[in-house]
Amino acid sequence: MMNASYNPTSPREVMALMSQYGLKPQKGLGQNFLIDRNIVQKIVAAAAVEPGEAVLEIGPGIGALTAELARGDGQILALELDQGLARLLEEVLRPFTRVTVISGDALKADFLALANKYFPPGTPVKLVSNLPYYISSTLMYRIFEQKFPFARAVLMFQKEVAQRLLAEPGEAGYGSLSVLCRYYSSGTFLFNVSKQVFWPRPEVDSAVIMLVPRPPVLSPDEEALLWRIVKGSFQQRRKTLLNSLSKIFPWDKEILSTLLAQAAIKPATRPELLSIDQFAKLTRILYNYKRGNNRF
Ligand code: SAM
């Protein structure tokens, strides 16, 4: 049970507790635990959880963020893949009645269904996570597929992934993840985190970013087409937009050029120079043309 002396940011204590449960950090599950109270407090402060709000924490691990969140407001649902760690955490955090620990795979989670199951209807849910690196991009695509159903997300990533999420057109790492991130949210870089504040120490540095939802500008059908266009364009990022689009749409290149011109985009433009507003505008034009031609 958690008592005043339990310190989840002390490697010695964490090691002792884990060995009590017969556990060791599993590299394959991205288990690098935060051992710096200051960073933990900065992440939790950025989440700014208010009474009446809730938090979904993905990958609570040994509970560094969970325990700090538990000292604040709101209900907390912690979703951990490692059943041994989930069991440990459940017992350690039992005195905190606002914390629920469940074992499961975030890559398979339906976030709205989880919120409906564990929180009162209409509760704003904030996502907080020090994400296991090996799932971070896949998980972000899943969150965007589910239309970013969070009031805010404060997330730690491997630095390069954070850069990709927040990259602007023309910058290194700008790709489909950046475009979709910008479609569903507004992002802010918060701070860098050195690899030295983790146990065991990872090979890479990290960064924390904050995302807040953006209202959708496209209809659900248009949005589905946006995904196809964005993914299709960046799969062949060396190709011009005209060539990539001609792989997606079975129309004459002349027609495609005209439609691109309607969106004020030159056919030879490469996808990495296109902003989300341009992708959205182009999507609407292509969608309307497609519908006008009864090609659904
Ligand atoms: N939040 C803790 C911290 O900051 O110290 C632990 C972070 S550690 C980088 C990532 C955690 O995510 C690990 O506890 C790992 O077991 C868990 N995890 C890995 N894959 C997961 C998945 N697919 N779904 C949920 N949790 C996962």
Residues whose N, C-alpha, C, O or C-beta is under 5 A from the ligand:
A	BS01	SAM	L29 G30 Q31 N32 F33 L34 I58 G59 P60 G61 I62 A64 L65 L79 E80 L81 D82 G104 D105 A106 L107 N130 L131 P132
